[in-house]
Amino acid sequence: MKKWYKKNKKMVLITGCFFCLLMIAYVTGVIYYHDKFLNGTSINGVDVSHMSVKEVNEVLAQHVSKQSIDLVFNDGNEETLAFDQLGVTYNEKNSLNDVLNAQNQWGWFLGFFSDDEIRVNDIISIDDQKLNEGIGSLEHLKTENQIAPVDAYIQYVDGKFSIVKESEGSLLKMDQLQDEIKTAIASGKKKLDIVKAGGYEEPKVREDDTDLNNKLSAANQYCLARITYQSQKGETITLDGSTMIEWLTRNEDGTYSRNDDIFKEKISEFVATLAKQMNTYGDTRTFTGADGASHTVKGGNYGFKVSQSAETNEILNFIKENKTVENRTPKATGQLTSVNGGLGDTFVEVNITKQHLWFHKNGTVIMESDFVSGTETKADRITPSGTYYLYSKERNRVLRGQKQPDGTYEYESPVSYWMPFNKGIGFHDASWRSQFGGQIYQTSGSHGCINLPTSFAGRLYSEITVNTPVVVYR
């Protein structure tokens, strides 16, 4: 051993000196890094190698003050907000000391061979009010730029159904946006895609929605009928798919179908509304008489009246056949016309005051005559004013008054021509009278009917038809 030492003494001394120097260097490094961050250390993206906590705080404070975040909106445009706009400030009461103490200063030399990226989440603080104000300053947050999303829906155009794609809109969810911006800043992100972050209000129904497509399929099967009407005022009243689609029934399996009972109920409601718009039954009417003057008459049973039950059934059949019917006249009684107060150009005009009537046919007076109407001095015999229609024609009828206790009638009057228009009141011949017109009706009139000369009654009977309007006025 001694021989070996003598032989290698110089090498041993050199090696010893090297290890001594190495140890001194190591110890020096341990002492140096006891209050400094190791080489290769970066905190939140900033190289803090060889810096003390104080120095790191100064550097990071400078770094934070210059930071900003880019916000990417769904229109592809970006807006940038500086941290100071968002109330982001440096927090000196952070955990850097803990980070420093957690590092392995005994392995300080390893820092020269690898990098250590550290994320510290408490070096910033955010003022919520300033954050809200900063976000509110965005161009995309202006009221005129906030457009709510629109759900996909079924449209009905030109007799066809189709789905209109949803619209994303540009309405931002403020609470969600604030939270996402906070998270992005805390995690060191430089850019935030608001769409990916879920910052927008979204449509609840999209074009591929199963329920929506099921409803579309049913609409194209059950709701293609179209029925239109024209009111006397020239208004178009329409029943088509845009209304009927809401009558469809959703089944347990998610499909839709037509329930005839529900459809009939809804059609009945539609027809009831239609009747209110189209009925003229009992309306006050203003017409032009034979004297060329305008006369206004209230009451009576004349007018157009929709037969609601019959029309409901008719419409249901049209719907089952997916039929299109334009300018339909509904099932009804009376005439559908606005000409001459709804009387049209063929009617009988009865002027009680003048005790004279005129038969207008196709706009021309073809017959006229004096008559005797109900006795004016007896309330139960007065011929009532109003507009009516002729509902029957009979030959050789016996007209009878009320039946008496002894079985006889108040009166019995055989007539050759009977033309009723208001219950038991009508036109008829009165062969027992020798005079007509004048003031006879005041005290010696009829029981309410219009008494006519026999020859005139016969001519009128041959010319007039059932449903002809009869207007009685004073």
Disulfide bonds with the S-S distance in Angstrom:
none
